[in-house]
């Protein structure tokens, strides 16, 4: 097993050659029970998250009576806790999109549509683009999210921001505006010749059969927006911002943070279409450790390698599957225990663009950061 550390993350790169094992061989070493989806068990995880979120919301009734700075401290605690719990809800909706919630596709889509719509996510639109991300992970020409730039594509402003204050600014913008920018304008996504948006049914992201469901997602979001408007009218928009808006910003920030760090590391390769293979691409991801939040986030970050290999596997089996996969994956399994804030700063510094290093590896690209 290869452990990517903060010290040797560049010197010890992940292997980029064709793996000496197949998907079938990997599946054989994972206990068959790990592939079982339980509607009851999945629903219990969801019920716990909703219960905790409801308790936190109820607690805000008392925060309003706390005066001065103490009240704002309590609000900050609420925002963080609620943001973390709702990120877990988001992950369960993500599992619905992978058909990992239950054995019934219609149940998964119904639950996913309800949950993601309440978090202002176009469920079907994201489900289809995310499915293509899993189908093309690591393919610089066809991947759908956090597609790295080549050296020629790096904007001139990057040189100006290539310093500690500039990187802090980039991180702040990415964590706050990255998610809505991706949904609205496909920022950091695959390059299309036409306008691409998760809200536009005719966008090149989707095929003809998917367009009606994209429209369903849009209608669901309009319904949620109307409900939020009525809540704002009834209770005040400042109250709505505090109990819902700010936690949602934290959820969005976590989504970007988690996704970025799962697929961005100086030791990870990317491939051109001619060199790319599905299994090689699926292994261009790294498990990260968020401490206690691993449980709150339903292990989306610390078992992400297994998730990319078997995306229909429920989260509650992912740890066991990861333990079973490690001996077979060997050096192809990537995990980095670097503290998240340190890793984020490092990746923004080291992973500016990708390029081919040698004529012998014309289809394999590595992260670089030298702009001069």
C-alpha positions as CSV (number, residue, x, y, z in Angstrom):
1,X,0.0,0.0,0.0
2,X,1.3,3.4,-0.9
3,X,0.8,6.1,1.6
4,X,1.1,9.6,0.2
5,X,2.6,11.8,2.9
6,X,3.2,15.5,3.1
7,X,6.9,15.0,2.7
8,X,7.2,12.6,-0.2
9,X,4.0,13.4,-2.2
10,X,5.9,14.3,-5.3
11,X,8.8,11.9,-5.1
12,X,6.6,8.8,-4.7
13,X,4.0,9.1,-7.4
14,X,1.1,6.8,-7.9
15,X,1.6,4.1,-10.5
16,X,0.3,5.1,-13.9
17,X,0.8,1.8,-15.7
18,X,-2.0,-0.6,-16.4
19,X,-2.9,-2.4,-13.1
20,X,-1.9,-6.0,-12.8
21,X,-5.5,-6.9,-11.6
22,X,-8.9,-6.7,-13.2
23,X,-12.2,-5.3,-11.9
24,X,-13.5,-8.9,-11.6
25,X,-10.5,-9.8,-9.4
26,X,-11.2,-6.8,-7.2
27,X,-14.8,-7.8,-6.8
28,X,-13.9,-11.3,-5.7
29,X,-11.9,-10.2,-2.7
30,X,-14.7,-8.0,-1.4
31,X,-17.2,-9.9,0.8
32,X,-20.5,-10.3,-1.1
33,X,-22.5,-8.7,1.7
34,X,-20.8,-5.4,1.0
35,X,-22.8,-5.2,-2.2
36,X,-26.2,-5.6,-0.4
37,X,-28.4,-2.5,-0.3
38,X,-30.9,-2.3,2.5
39,X,-33.7,0.2,2.3
40,X,-34.3,-0.1,6.0
41,X,-30.7,0.5,7.0
42,X,-30.2,3.3,4.5
43,X,-33.4,4.9,5.8
44,X,-32.2,4.7,9.4
45,X,-29.1,6.6,8.6
46,X,-31.2,9.3,6.9
47,X,-33.6,9.4,9.8
48,X,-30.8,10.0,12.2
49,X,-29.5,12.8,10.1
50,X,-32.9,14.4,9.8
51,X,-33.5,14.0,13.5
52,X,-30.3,15.7,14.5
53,X,-30.8,18.5,12.0
54,X,-34.3,19.0,13.4
55,X,-33.0,19.2,17.0
56,X,-30.4,21.8,15.9
57,X,-33.1,23.8,14.2
58,X,-35.3,23.6,17.3
59,X,-32.4,24.9,19.4
60,X,-32.3,28.1,17.4
61,X,-35.5,29.1,19.2
62,X,-33.4,29.6,22.4
63,X,-30.4,31.2,20.7
64,X,-32.6,34.2,19.8
65,X,-32.9,35.0,23.5
66,X,-29.1,35.0,24.1
67,X,-27.9,38.6,24.0
68,X,-24.6,40.1,22.6
69,X,-21.6,38.2,21.4
70,X,-22.7,35.0,23.2
71,X,-25.6,34.8,20.9
72,X,-23.5,35.1,17.8
73,X,-21.1,32.4,19.2
74,X,-24.1,30.1,19.5
75,X,-25.2,30.9,16.0
76,X,-21.7,30.1,14.7
77,X,-21.8,26.8,16.5
78,X,-25.2,26.1,15.0
79,X,-24.1,27.0,11.5
80,X,-21.1,24.6,11.7
81,X,-23.0,21.7,13.2
82,X,-26.0,22.1,10.9
83,X,-23.7,22.4,7.9
84,X,-21.9,19.2,8.8
85,X,-25.1,17.3,9.4
86,X,-26.7,18.5,6.1
87,X,-23.5,17.5,4.3
88,X,-24.3,14.0,5.5
89,X,-27.8,14.3,4.1
90,X,-26.3,15.5,0.8
91,X,-24.1,12.4,0.7
92,X,-27.1,10.1,1.2
93,X,-28.8,11.9,-1.7
94,X,-25.6,11.3,-3.7
95,X,-25.9,7.6,-2.9
96,X,-29.5,7.7,-4.3
97,X,-28.0,9.0,-7.5
98,X,-25.7,6.0,-7.6
99,X,-28.6,3.6,-6.9
100,X,-26.9,2.7,-3.6
101,X,-29.7,3.6,-1.3
102,X,-32.0,0.6,-2.0
103,X,-32.8,-2.1,-4.5
104,X,-35.5,0.0,-6.0
105,X,-34.5,2.6,-8.5
106,X,-37.7,4.6,-8.2
107,X,-37.3,4.8,-4.4
108,X,-33.7,6.0,-4.8
109,X,-34.8,8.7,-7.3
110,X,-37.7,9.9,-5.2
111,X,-35.6,10.2,-2.1
112,X,-32.7,11.7,-3.9
113,X,-35.0,14.2,-5.7
114,X,-36.6,15.3,-2.4
115,X,-33.3,15.6,-0.5
116,X,-31.2,17.3,-3.1
117,X,-34.0,19.7,-4.0
118,X,-34.2,20.8,-0.4
119,X,-30.5,21.5,-0.6
120,X,-31.0,23.4,-3.9
121,X,-29.3,20.8,-6.0
122,X,-30.8,19.7,-9.4
123,X,-31.0,16.0,-8.6
124,X,-31.3,14.4,-12.0
125,X,-29.0,16.9,-13.7
126,X,-26.2,16.3,-11.2
127,X,-26.9,12.5,-11.2
128,X,-26.3,12.3,-14.9
129,X,-23.2,14.5,-15.0
130,X,-21.8,12.7,-11.9
131,X,-22.4,9.4,-13.6
132,X,-20.3,10.5,-16.5
133,X,-17.6,11.7,-14.0
134,X,-17.5,8.1,-12.7
135,X,-17.4,6.7,-16.2
136,X,-14.5,9.0,-17.3
137,X,-12.5,9.7,-14.1
138,X,-9.0,10.8,-14.8
139,X,-9.7,11.4,-18.5
140,X,-8.6,14.9,-19.2
141,X,-10.8,15.1,-22.3
142,X,-14.0,13.6,-20.9
143,X,-14.1,13.9,-17.1
144,X,-16.8,16.1,-15.7
145,X,-15.5,17.7,-12.6
146,X,-12.3,19.4,-11.5
147,X,-10.7,18.8,-14.9
148,X,-7.1,20.1,-14.6
149,X,-5.9,22.8,-17.0
150,X,-3.0,22.3,-19.3
151,X,-0.2,24.8,-19.2
152,X,-1.5,26.7,-22.2
153,X,-4.9,27.0,-20.5
154,X,-3.6,28.6,-17.3
155,X,-5.0,32.2,-17.1
156,X,-2.5,35.0,-16.7
157,X,-4.1,36.0,-13.5
158,X,-2.9,32.8,-11.9
159,X,0.7,34.2,-11.9
160,X,-0.5,37.2,-9.9
161,X,-2.2,35.0,-7.4
162,X,0.6,32.4,-7.1
163,X,1.5,33.4,-3.6
164,X,0.2,32.7,-0.1
165,X,-2.4,35.6,0.0
166,X,-3.4,34.9,-3.6
167,X,-3.9,31.2,-2.8
168,X,-6.0,32.0,0.2
169,X,-8.2,34.2,-2.0
170,X,-8.5,31.5,-4.6
171,X,-9.5,29.0,-1.9
172,X,-12.1,31.3,-0.4
173,X,-13.7,32.0,-3.9
174,X,-13.6,28.3,-4.7
175,X,-15.3,27.2,-1.5
176,X,-18.0,29.8,-1.6
177,X,-18.7,30.2,-5.4
178,X,-17.3,27.0,-6.8
179,X,-20.4,24.8,-6.4
180,X,-23.0,27.3,-7.8
181,X,-20.6,28.2,-10.6
182,X,-20.2,24.6,-11.6
183,X,-24.0,24.0,-11.6
184,X,-24.8,27.2,-13.5
185,X,-21.9,27.5,-15.9
186,X,-20.0,24.2,-15.7
187,X,-16.9,26.0,-14.2
188,X,-14.0,23.6,-13.7
189,X,-16.0,20.9,-15.6
190,X,-15.5,19.3,-19.0
191,X,-15.1,21.7,-21.9
192,X,-18.0,21.8,-24.3
193,X,-18.4,23.7,-27.5
194,X,-21.9,24.8,-26.5
195,X,-23.3,26.5,-23.4
196,X,-23.4,23.9,-20.6
197,X,-25.5,24.3,-17.4
198,X,-27.1,21.8,-15.1
199,X,-30.3,23.8,-15.3
200,X,-30.6,23.8,-19.1
201,X,-32.2,20.6,-20.4
202,X,-30.7,21.0,-23.9
203,X,-27.2,21.4,-22.5
204,X,-24.5,19.1,-24.1
205,X,-24.1,17.5,-20.7
206,X,-27.3,15.5,-21.3
207,X,-28.6,13.3,-24.0
208,X,-32.2,13.4,-25.4
209,X,-33.6,10.8,-23.0
210,X,-32.3,12.7,-19.9
211,X,-33.8,16.1,-20.8
212,X,-37.2,15.6,-19.3
213,X,-35.8,14.6,-16.0
214,X,-33.5,17.6,-16.0
215,X,-36.7,19.7,-16.4
216,X,-38.2,17.8,-13.5
217,X,-35.2,18.8,-11.4
218,X,-35.7,22.4,-12.4
219,X,-39.4,22.3,-11.5
220,X,-38.6,20.7,-8.1
221,X,-36.1,23.5,-7.4
222,X,-38.7,26.1,-8.3
223,X,-41.1,24.5,-5.8
224,X,-38.5,24.6,-3.1
225,X,-37.6,28.2,-3.9
226,X,-41.3,29.1,-3.6
227,X,-41.6,27.3,-0.2
228,X,-38.5,29.1,1.0
229,X,-40.0,32.4,-0.1
230,X,-43.1,31.7,1.8
231,X,-41.1,30.8,4.9
232,X,-39.2,34.0,4.6
233,X,-42.4,36.0,4.4
234,X,-43.7,34.2,7.5
235,X,-40.7,34.2,9.7
236,X,-38.4,36.9,8.2
237,X,-35.6,36.5,5.6
238,X,-32.9,37.3,8.1
239,X,-34.1,34.3,10.2
240,X,-34.2,32.1,7.0
241,X,-30.7,33.2,6.2
242,X,-29.4,32.2,9.6
243,X,-31.2,28.9,10.0
244,X,-30.9,27.7,6.3
245,X,-28.8,30.0,4.1
246,X,-25.6,30.0,6.0
247,X,-25.6,26.2,6.8
248,X,-26.2,25.7,3.1
249,X,-23.1,27.7,2.2
250,X,-21.2,25.5,4.6
251,X,-22.6,22.4,2.8
252,X,-21.6,23.8,-0.5
253,X,-18.1,24.5,0.8
254,X,-17.7,21.0,2.1
255,X,-18.8,19.5,-1.2
256,X,-16.2,21.5,-3.1
257,X,-13.5,20.8,-0.5
258,X,-14.2,17.0,-0.5
259,X,-14.4,16.6,-4.2
260,X,-11.3,18.8,-4.9
261,X,-9.1,16.9,-2.5
262,X,-10.4,13.5,-3.7
263,X,-9.1,14.1,-7.2
264,X,-6.3,16.6,-6.8
265,X,-2.9,15.5,-5.5
266,X,0.7,16.0,-6.9
267,X,1.1,12.2,-7.0
268,X,-2.0,11.5,-9.1
269,X,-1.8,11.1,-12.9
270,X,-4.3,12.1,-15.5
271,X,-4.6,10.6,-19.0
272,X,-5.5,11.6,-22.5
273,X,-8.2,9.7,-24.2
274,X,-5.8,7.5,-26.1
275,X,-4.0,6.3,-22.9
276,X,-7.0,6.3,-20.5
277,X,-8.7,3.1,-19.4
278,X,-11.6,2.9,-17.0
279,X,-9.8,1.1,-14.1
280,X,-6.7,3.2,-14.4
281,X,-8.9,6.3,-14.2
282,X,-11.0,5.1,-11.3
283,X,-7.7,4.7,-9.3
284,X,-6.8,8.3,-9.8
285,X,-8.4,9.3,-6.6
286,X,-7.1,9.5,-3.0
287,X,-8.7,8.7,0.4
288,X,-8.6,11.6,2.9
289,X,-9.1,11.6,6.7
290,X,-11.6,14.1,8.1
291,X,-11.4,12.6,11.6
292,X,-14.8,12.4,13.3
293,X,-16.4,14.0,10.2
294,X,-15.7,10.7,8.3
295,X,-18.7,9.3,10.2
296,X,-20.8,12.5,9.8
297,X,-20.1,12.5,6.1
298,X,-20.9,8.8,5.8
299,X,-17.3,7.9,4.7
300,X,-17.5,9.7,1.4
301,X,-14.0,11.0,1.7
302,X,-12.0,8.2,3.6
303,X,-13.3,5.4,1.3
304,X,-13.5,7.2,-2.0
305,X,-11.2,4.8,-3.8
306,X,-13.6,1.9,-3.1
307,X,-16.5,4.2,-4.1
308,X,-15.0,4.8,-7.5
309,X,-14.4,1.1,-8.1
310,X,-17.9,0.1,-6.9
311,X,-20.1,3.1,-6.9
312,X,-23.4,1.3,-6.2
313,X,-22.0,0.0,-2.9
314,X,-23.8,1.6,0.2
315,X,-21.6,3.8,2.4
316,X,-22.1,1.5,5.4
317,X,-20.1,-1.2,3.7
318,X,-17.4,1.0,2.3
319,X,-14.9,0.6,5.2
320,X,-15.0,-3.1,5.1
321,X,-14.6,-3.1,1.3
322,X,-11.7,-0.8,1.5
323,X,-9.9,-3.1,4.0
324,X,-10.5,-6.0,1.7
325,X,-9.3,-4.1,-1.4
326,X,-6.0,-2.7,0.0
327,X,-3.9,-5.9,-0.2
328,X,-4.8,-6.4,-3.8
329,X,-4.6,-2.8,-4.8
330,X,-1.1,-2.5,-3.2
331,X,0.6,0.6,-4.4
332,X,-2.4,1.5,-6.6
333,X,-4.3,2.4,-3.4
334,X,-3.8,6.0,-2.5
335,X,-4.4,7.5,1.0
336,X,-3.1,10.8,2.4
337,X,-3.4,11.5,6.1
338,X,-2.1,15.1,5.8
339,X,-4.4,17.5,7.8
340,X,-7.1,18.8,5.5
341,X,-6.2,22.5,5.8
342,X,-2.5,21.7,5.1
343,X,-3.4,19.5,2.1
344,X,-5.7,22.2,0.7
345,X,-3.0,24.8,0.8
346,X,-0.5,22.4,-0.7
347,X,-2.7,21.3,-3.5
348,X,-3.5,24.8,-4.5
349,X,0.2,25.5,-4.6
350,X,1.5,22.3,-6.3
351,X,-1.4,21.4,-8.6
352,X,-1.8,24.4,-11.0
353,X,-1.8,22.5,-14.3
354,X,-0.9,19.2,-15.9
355,X,1.5,18.3,-18.7
356,X,3.4,15.3,-20.2
357,X,6.8,14.8,-18.8
358,X,8.5,12.6,-21.3
359,X,8.1,11.3,-24.9
360,X,7.7,7.8,-23.5
361,X,4.6,8.9,-21.6
362,X,2.8,10.9,-24.2
363,X,-0.7,10.2,-22.8
364,X,0.1,10.5,-19.1
365,X,0.0,14.0,-17.5
366,X,1.3,15.1,-14.1
367,X,0.6,18.1,-11.9
368,X,3.0,21.0,-12.2
369,X,3.3,24.4,-10.6
370,X,6.2,26.3,-12.4
371,X,4.7,29.2,-14.3
372,X,7.9,31.0,-15.5
